[in-house]
Amino acid sequence: MTFEPQSRLEGKVAVITGGKGAIGISSAKRLAALGARIVSIDRNCQGVQALLNALAQVAAGPHLSIQASITDSAALNAAAAAVKGQMGRCDILVNSAGFTQAVAPADLEGLTDALFDDVMQTNLRGVFATIRAFTPLLKASGDGLIVNISSIAGFTGTGSNLAYVAAKAGLDILTQSLAKVLAPQVRVLVVSPGVVDSTFVPGRGADFNEKAAATIPLKRIGHVEDIASAVEACATTLRFATGSRFVIDGGRSL
C-alpha cells in the first residue's frame, strides 16, 4: 500500500453497522457516491433495502442489507460469510451501531446492572465482535479500514450515562490496540462526535440541543453530515493515519 490519498472508492465494499441510524445512512450515501458498494447491517432492516435500492439509482451498486445484531457473534459471523459470498470482499468497516439511555451521573441507583451491561455489550463488546468477524476479509483486502464511531464522552467523562462514558473510553483504547495488531493490512481509526442532531439519545430534543449549542465555540451542535464527512475523509484523504482519534464536536470538548 502507498497510503496515498484517493478521490474515488470504485471496487471497494463498505460494511456499515447501525445502517438504519442517521450516521450510518449518511455515511452510506457519501461512500456510495464515491463508488463504494454498501452493505448495511442492522438488527432491524425494515426499509433499509428500499433505501439501498434507491441509492443504487444514483450511485454505485448493487448494495446489500443484512439483518444481524452486533451483540450476537454467531449472526455477525454469518453476516461476514454472506458478505464474502455475495460481495466477494470487505474493504471498509464502519461501526456506527450503538445504544444508550440518559441517566444522570449522580443517579447511581438509576444505572442498573441490566442497563450497564446492555450499554457495554452494545457499545464495546459488540464493536469488538464485529471487528473480529470481519477482520479476515479486511486483511484479505490488503487495504482495509475500520472506522469506529465513538464519542467525546470517552475522554471528557461526560455523557448520557456513566456506562456509556466507560464503553466509549474502552472503544478508544481498543482502537489504538487494534491499530497496532492489524497493521499494516488494516488501518483502525476513531471518529468522536459531540452532541449531534439525531434521535440517538431518547428524550433529548430541541431544548437540550439549544442549550448545548450555546456552550459550543462554533455555536451549533453537530449534524450527521459532519460525522459522515469525517468517515469519508478516513477512507480517502487521511490514509496515512491509524490509531488516531478525530474529534468532530465544534469545540465542545475544549
C-alpha positions as CSV (number, residue, x, y, z in Angstrom):
1,M,0.0,0.0,0.0
2,T,1.2,3.5,-0.8
3,F,-1.3,5.2,1.6
4,E,-1.7,8.0,-1.0
5,P,-5.0,9.9,-0.8
6,Q,-7.8,8.6,-3.0
7,S,-10.6,10.6,-4.6
8,R,-12.8,7.6,-5.5
9,L,-13.7,4.2,-4.0
10,E,-14.7,2.1,-7.0
11,G,-14.3,-1.6,-6.4
12,K,-14.5,-1.1,-2.6
13,V,-17.1,-2.7,-0.4
14,A,-18.1,-0.8,2.8
15,V,-19.9,-2.6,5.6
16,I,-21.8,-0.3,7.9
17,T,-23.3,-1.4,11.2
18,G,-26.2,0.6,12.6
19,G,-27.1,1.0,9.0
20,K,-30.6,2.3,9.8
21,G,-29.3,5.0,12.1
22,A,-28.7,8.6,11.0
23,I,-24.9,8.4,10.9
24,G,-25.0,5.0,9.2
25,I,-27.3,6.3,6.5
26,S,-25.4,9.5,5.9
27,S,-22.1,7.6,5.8
28,A,-23.5,5.1,3.3
29,K,-24.6,7.9,1.0
30,R,-21.2,9.5,1.0
31,L,-19.2,6.3,0.4
32,A,-21.6,5.1,-2.3
33,A,-21.3,8.5,-4.1
34,L,-17.6,7.8,-4.4
35,G,-18.2,4.4,-5.9
36,A,-18.2,2.0,-3.0
37,R,-20.8,-0.8,-2.7
38,I,-22.6,-0.7,0.6
39,V,-23.6,-3.5,3.0
40,S,-25.9,-2.2,5.7
41,I,-26.1,-4.3,8.9
42,D,-28.8,-3.6,11.4
43,R,-30.8,-5.6,13.9
44,N,-34.0,-4.3,12.2
45,C,-33.6,-4.0,8.4
46,Q,-37.2,-2.9,7.7
47,G,-37.0,-0.3,5.0
48,V,-33.2,-0.4,4.6
49,Q,-33.1,-2.4,1.4
50,A,-35.6,0.1,-0.2
51,L,-33.1,2.9,0.8
52,L,-30.2,1.0,-0.7
53,N,-32.2,0.3,-3.9
54,A,-32.9,4.0,-4.3
55,L,-29.3,4.8,-3.6
56,A,-28.2,2.4,-6.4
57,Q,-30.1,4.5,-8.9
58,V,-27.7,7.4,-8.4
59,A,-24.6,5.8,-7.0
60,A,-22.6,2.5,-7.2
61,G,-24.3,-0.8,-6.7
62,P,-25.7,-3.3,-6.1
63,H,-25.9,-2.8,-2.4
64,L,-26.9,-5.3,0.3
65,S,-28.8,-5.2,3.6
66,I,-28.2,-7.9,6.3
67,Q,-30.2,-8.3,9.5
68,A,-28.0,-9.0,12.5
69,S,-27.4,-7.8,16.0
70,I,-23.8,-6.8,16.9
71,T,-24.5,-8.5,20.3
72,D,-24.9,-11.8,18.5
73,S,-21.5,-13.2,17.4
74,A,-22.9,-16.1,15.5
75,A,-25.1,-13.7,13.5
76,L,-22.1,-11.5,12.8
77,N,-20.1,-14.5,11.6
78,A,-22.9,-15.4,9.3
79,A,-23.1,-11.8,8.1
80,A,-19.4,-11.8,7.2
81,A,-19.9,-15.1,5.3
82,A,-22.8,-13.5,3.4
83,V,-20.7,-10.5,2.5
84,K,-17.9,-12.7,1.3
85,G,-20.3,-14.9,-0.7
86,Q,-22.4,-12.1,-2.3
87,M,-19.9,-9.2,-2.5
88,G,-16.6,-11.0,-2.6
89,R,-14.7,-8.7,-0.3
90,C,-14.8,-6.1,2.5
91,D,-12.5,-3.1,2.4
92,I,-14.2,-0.7,4.9
93,L,-16.0,-1.4,8.1
94,V,-17.8,1.5,9.8
95,N,-19.0,0.6,13.3
96,S,-21.9,3.1,13.9
97,A,-24.3,0.8,15.8
98,G,-24.8,1.9,19.4
99,F,-27.3,2.2,22.3
100,T,-27.7,4.5,25.3
101,Q,-30.2,5.9,27.7
102,A,-30.0,9.1,29.7
103,V,-29.2,8.6,33.3
104,A,-27.8,11.5,35.4
105,P,-24.2,10.9,36.6
106,A,-25.2,11.2,40.2
107,D,-28.0,8.8,39.9
108,L,-26.0,5.7,40.7
109,E,-29.1,3.6,41.5
110,G,-30.7,4.6,38.2
111,L,-27.9,3.0,36.3
112,T,-29.0,-0.6,37.0
113,D,-26.8,-3.6,36.4
114,A,-29.0,-4.6,33.4
115,L,-28.7,-1.2,31.8
116,F,-25.0,-1.0,32.5
117,D,-24.5,-4.5,30.9
118,D,-26.7,-3.6,27.8
119,V,-24.7,-0.4,27.2
120,M,-21.3,-2.1,27.5
121,Q,-22.4,-5.1,25.4
122,T,-23.6,-3.0,22.5
123,N,-21.1,-0.1,22.5
124,L,-17.9,-2.0,23.3
125,R,-18.2,-5.8,23.2
126,G,-20.4,-5.6,20.1
127,V,-18.0,-3.5,18.2
128,F,-15.1,-5.8,19.1
129,A,-17.2,-8.8,18.0
130,T,-18.0,-7.1,14.7
131,I,-14.3,-6.4,14.1
132,R,-13.4,-9.9,14.9
133,A,-15.9,-11.3,12.4
134,F,-14.8,-9.1,9.5
135,T,-11.0,-9.0,10.2
136,P,-10.3,-11.9,7.8
137,L,-12.0,-10.1,4.9
138,L,-10.4,-6.8,5.8
139,K,-6.9,-8.4,5.9
140,A,-7.5,-10.1,2.6
141,S,-8.3,-6.7,1.1
142,G,-4.7,-5.6,1.9
143,D,-6.0,-2.1,2.2
144,G,-8.6,-2.4,4.9
145,L,-10.1,0.3,7.1
146,I,-12.1,0.3,10.3
147,V,-13.8,3.4,11.5
148,N,-15.3,3.2,15.0
149,I,-17.9,5.9,15.9
150,S,-17.1,6.8,19.5
151,S,-17.9,9.9,21.4
152,I,-16.2,12.8,23.2
153,A,-17.8,11.1,26.3
154,G,-14.9,8.6,26.1
155,F,-12.3,11.3,27.1
156,T,-14.4,14.0,28.8
157,G,-16.1,11.7,31.3
158,T,-19.4,13.4,30.5
159,G,-22.1,11.7,28.5
160,S,-25.6,10.2,28.6
161,N,-24.7,7.9,31.4
162,L,-21.6,6.5,33.2
163,A,-21.7,3.2,31.4
164,Y,-21.7,4.9,28.0
165,V,-18.7,7.0,29.1
166,A,-16.9,3.9,30.1
167,A,-17.8,2.0,27.0
168,K,-16.6,4.8,24.7
169,A,-13.3,5.2,26.7
170,G,-12.8,1.4,26.2
171,L,-13.6,1.7,22.5
172,D,-11.0,4.5,22.1
173,I,-8.2,2.4,23.7
174,L,-9.3,-0.7,21.8
175,T,-8.9,1.2,18.6
176,Q,-5.3,2.1,19.5
177,S,-4.5,-1.5,20.4
178,L,-6.1,-2.9,17.2
179,A,-4.3,-0.3,15.1
180,K,-1.0,-2.0,16.1
181,V,-2.4,-5.5,15.9
182,L,-3.9,-5.3,12.5
183,A,-1.2,-3.1,10.7
184,P,-0.2,-2.8,8.0
185,Q,-3.1,-4.5,6.2
186,V,-5.8,-2.7,8.1
187,R,-6.0,0.8,9.5
188,V,-8.2,1.5,12.6
189,L,-9.5,5.0,13.4
190,V,-12.0,6.6,15.7
191,V,-14.4,9.5,15.0
192,S,-15.6,11.1,18.1
193,P,-18.7,13.3,17.8
194,G,-20.1,15.7,20.4
195,V,-23.8,16.5,20.5
196,V,-25.4,15.5,17.2
197,D,-28.8,16.4,15.9
198,S,-30.3,13.0,15.9
199,T,-32.6,10.8,18.0
200,F,-29.8,8.6,19.3
201,V,-30.3,9.6,23.0
202,P,-34.0,9.1,23.8
203,G,-35.7,12.1,25.4
204,R,-33.2,14.7,24.1
205,G,-34.9,17.3,22.0
206,A,-34.8,20.9,20.8
207,D,-34.4,22.4,24.3
208,F,-31.3,20.3,25.0
209,N,-29.8,21.0,21.6
210,E,-30.3,24.8,22.0
211,K,-28.7,24.8,25.4
212,A,-25.8,22.7,24.2
213,A,-25.3,24.8,21.1
214,A,-24.9,27.9,23.3
215,T,-21.9,26.3,25.1
216,I,-20.1,25.2,21.9
217,P,-17.4,27.5,20.4
218,L,-18.8,27.1,16.9
219,K,-22.3,27.9,18.2
220,R,-24.2,24.9,16.9
221,I,-24.5,21.2,17.6
222,G,-23.2,18.6,15.1
223,H,-25.1,17.4,12.1
224,V,-24.9,13.8,10.9
225,E,-23.2,15.1,7.7
226,D,-20.3,16.4,9.9
227,I,-19.7,12.9,11.2
228,A,-20.2,11.2,7.8
229,S,-17.8,13.6,6.2
230,A,-15.1,12.5,8.7
231,V,-15.8,8.9,7.9
232,E,-15.3,9.8,4.2
233,A,-12.1,11.5,5.0
234,C,-10.8,8.5,6.8
235,A,-11.3,6.4,3.7
236,T,-10.0,9.0,1.2
237,T,-7.6,11.7,2.4
238,L,-6.4,10.6,5.8
239,R,-4.9,7.4,4.6
240,F,-1.6,7.7,6.4
241,A,-3.3,7.6,9.8
242,T,-4.0,4.7,12.1
243,G,-4.9,4.6,15.8
244,S,-5.9,8.2,15.6
245,R,-9.0,9.9,17.1
246,F,-10.7,12.6,15.1
247,V,-12.9,14.8,17.3
248,I,-15.8,16.4,15.4
249,D,-17.6,18.4,18.1
250,G,-17.4,22.1,17.1
251,G,-15.1,22.6,20.1
252,R,-17.5,21.4,22.8
253,S,-14.7,19.3,24.4
254,L,-12.4,22.3,24.8
